[in-house]
Amino acid sequence: MLTNNNVDNTTIVETLAKSFFKRSLSDLNSGYINNMTWEMQDKFLYKTIYSPLFKKYPGSPTFSRQFFKKLIELLEPEHEVHDDIYGYLCSVMDSEADQFNYCHYLIDNSLDNIVTIKETKNMVLNGTTGLRTWEAAFMLSDWALCNQDIFTNKSILELGSGVGFTGITIVKHCNVKSLVMTDFHDEVLETIHKNIHMNFSVSQDQQNNDLVVSKNRKKDIGVMKLDWNDTENLRHNLIPDVIIGADIVYDPSIFQPLINIFEVFHKRNNNVEIYIACVIRNSDTFNGFLKTLDISNFKHKELSVQRNVHIRWDENLPSWSLLRINKETFN
Ligand SMILES: C[S@@+](CC[C@H](N)C(=O)[O-])C[C@H]1O[C@@H](n2cnc3c(N)ncnc32)[C@H](O)[C@@H]1O
């Protein structure tokens, strides 16, 4: 915990701004809040709700309400509270009914390195789990940033991308050749597309049947409909070097279809590398997936993963696994 003795004002404002973007209330309890003069409160507002990013893509009103309420509670006994802090609290209370909001994820705990995702906090919305970012997506992205060589100059295919946090983070930070995010739900696909436009300056969108390719500094970021139950219509020129997926192992009825997709791409490229990040909510389900892999002659290896190196992902995660899947036996 920071104390007010030896921390300068800029650090205090930055720490508070980071805790706001990280959606963490814990730093607010620290002793340094009593140093927050009006001027520092003003600086804090310009780093957060008045920043160009946040003005364009305001974050969760529910969290903003909790944060600003707590901030006011702690500030009031010590200082005059900035008018705009009260004003902002009133405005978010009005807009809380919205189902979607913008989440700003700090990479490397930096205010200069943020991935912004439009998503819901609901587990299921409009019949899909794909409209929010799940913990496995943070885990897979954090691991990818620790293992960038695997992605450098490679064609990446993501299965069940959801709102696109993993794909977008990998394109931003790993020097990929191309990356295609896929899903089978139309609203999810539309949301990925919007999230790509929010995070990259796209020079051009090219529609090619079921594939939309956004051009960003000569890098191609694709969004495509891909249903694991349909191996017949997979476009022939899609030959990934690396396949990734986060939190796509939860429904036993789609284990075999998913593995059929692995099979198709393995036939197209014997060296394809497959990495699947799983949250293990039920060990029978997870073991069922491993068994189905085995029956289909796929081998697997559990990779060791460090927590929270570049991205925070450990909250409330009971048990998890990052699988490397292959036809050959691992050394
Ligand atoms: C739990 S969400 C995970 C989303 C994202 N990967 C993440 O971790 O945040 C599962 C995703 O798989 C997609 N999905 C489920 N069944 C599918 C299928 N048969 N074909 C393609 N995608 C599917 C859903 O639409 C959803 O986006």
The ligand as an SDF file (V2000), in Angstrom:
LIG
                    3D

 27 29  0  0  0  0  0  0  0  0999 V2000
  -16.9360  -18.4930  -23.6880 C   0  0  0  0  0  0  0  0  0  0  0  0
  -16.9090  -17.6470  -25.2090 S   0  0  0  0  0  0  0  0  0  0  0  0
  -15.1900  -17.2560  -25.3450 C   0  0  0  0  0  0  0  0  0  0  0  0
  -14.9520  -16.0230  -26.1550 C   0  0  0  0  0  0  0  0  0  0  0  0
  -13.5000  -15.5340  -26.1980 C   0  0  0  0  0  0  0  0  0  0  0  0
  -12.6270  -16.5090  -26.8050 N   0  0  0  0  0  0  0  0  0  0  0  0
  -13.0110  -15.1970  -24.8110 C   0  0  0  0  0  0  0  0  0  0  0  0
  -12.3370  -16.0450  -24.2070 O   0  0  0  0  0  0  0  0  0  0  0  0
  -13.3080  -14.1140  -24.3320 O   0  0  0  0  0  0  0  0  0  0  0  0
  -17.0750  -18.9580  -26.4170 C   0  0  0  0  0  0  0  0  0  0  0  0
  -17.0930  -18.4730  -27.8610 C   0  0  0  0  0  0  0  0  0  0  0  0
  -17.1830  -19.6090  -28.7350 O   0  0  0  0  0  0  0  0  0  0  0  0
  -18.1230  -19.3270  -29.7620 C   0  0  0  0  0  0  0  0  0  0  0  0
  -18.6930  -20.5900  -30.2480 N   0  0  0  0  0  0  0  0  0  0  0  0
  -19.4590  -21.4740  -29.5720 C   0  0  0  0  0  0  0  0  0  0  0  0
  -19.8380  -22.4890  -30.3730 N   0  0  0  0  0  0  0  0  0  0  0  0
  -19.2900  -22.2540  -31.5860 C   0  0  0  0  0  0  0  0  0  0  0  0
  -19.3170  -22.9340  -32.8410 C   0  0  0  0  0  0  0  0  0  0  0  0
  -20.0070  -24.0620  -33.0100 N   0  0  0  0  0  0  0  0  0  0  0  0
  -18.6230  -22.4090  -33.8700 N   0  0  0  0  0  0  0  0  0  0  0  0
  -17.9290  -21.2550  -33.7190 C   0  0  0  0  0  0  0  0  0  0  0  0
  -17.8610  -20.5480  -32.5710 N   0  0  0  0  0  0  0  0  0  0  0  0
  -18.5520  -21.0370  -31.5140 C   0  0  0  0  0  0  0  0  0  0  0  0
  -19.1590  -18.4380  -29.0870 C   0  0  0  0  0  0  0  0  0  0  0  0
  -19.9120  -17.6740  -30.0120 O   0  0  0  0  0  0  0  0  0  0  0  0
  -18.2920  -17.5810  -28.1840 C   0  0  0  0  0  0  0  0  0  0  0  0
  -17.8400  -16.4250  -28.8250 O   0  0  0  0  0  0  0  0  0  0  0  0
  1  2  1  0
  2  3  1  0
  2 10  1  0
  3  4  1  0
  4  5  1  0
  5  6  1  0
  5  7  1  0
  7  8  2  0
  7  9  1  0
 10 11  1  0
 11 12  1  0
 11 26  1  0
 12 13  1  0
 13 14  1  0
 13 24  1  0
 14 15  1  0
 14 23  1  0
 15 16  2  0
 16 17  1  0
 17 18  1  0
 17 23  2  0
 18 19  1  0
 18 20  2  0
 20 21  1  0
 21 22  2  0
 22 23  1  0
 24 25  1  0
 24 26  1  0
 26 27  1  0
M  CHG  2   2   1   9  -1
M  END
$$$$
